[in-house]
Amino acid sequence: MPNCTPDLSQSRKAWRRLPRLMLVLSLVLLFGCTGDVTVTYNPLTHIATLTGKVRGKSKRITVAGTNCPGTITINDPDCGKITVTCSCTGVTTTTIECGDPLIAQIPNTWTYQDGSYTGKAGSSGKILVSDAGAFRSPTRGPIVTEPGYKAVVAKADAVFPNGDELDVKATFATGTDASAVTLKAIQTAIVTFDQGGKTCAEPALEIADTELAPDFRMINDAAHRLAVKGTSLPEMPSSARTSPRLLVILGVAVLVLVVVLILVWRKRSASTSKET
């Protein structure tokens, strides 16, 4: 797991910029890289928005000419040691995308809406989020989520240069209140298998030996989890409060005023009738 150290001063600045209905929290797991990323949650619209800057790294490693079925092991300085099980039959080209993909645990009610990234080195594109069930379970699996949560896979839509500084943004419709929500994520590798330009097996997820296993019930360290707190609306300032007694007095005053206006209108109407 890379050393991801958040800049909390940016989170404090974001809090001052946001309306009073917003919740700010730090999330530094995106793309498995260092940087300052915040998630803002609006309890009125139930939208969670991820924005920030990260220094990303992404690799695509191709292993050609492997006679499958069997296992393939790579030992990469950035991605770690990853063992891949190839279920195809015959000579296979295996592609391992590592460095930026994540397996994340999010609430069942959350729905990914949109996301993008732009790098200073010229890289740009979409953040892709898909159900983890679309991939073969990792050898170090299975993926196990906590009750009320689901597993998704998040990644950039292309490889970007190591060390490129990225501006990222992604939005989720939460569906319900996000209080007491805990987000968790671990790094993963996405593996595809090809024979003569045709896919010979479903894409797979594999996890490096330096990363935690994907049992989110057992993941509780600060580097992989983040709790969402404080989604309730702030209390109205005392200077803006109106007591129930004052409301009653105001209501009576308005009622009396309405009655007086009605009586004046009737008197004027009667006077006009006599004159005619």
Secondary structure, DSSP 8 states (H G I E B T S, - for coil): -------HHHHHHHHHHS-TT-EEEE---GGG-EEEEEEEEETTTTEEEEEEEEEE--EEEEEEEEEEEEEEEEEETTTEEEEEEEEEEEEEEEEEEESS-EEEEEETT-EEEEEEEEETTS-EEEEEEEEGGGSB--TT---B--TTEEEEEEEESS---TTEEEEEEEEEE-SS--TT-EEEEEE-EEEEEEETTEEEEEEEEE--TTS--SBGGG--STTTEEE----S-----GGG---HHHHHHHHHHHHHHHHHHHHHHHHHHHHHHHH-
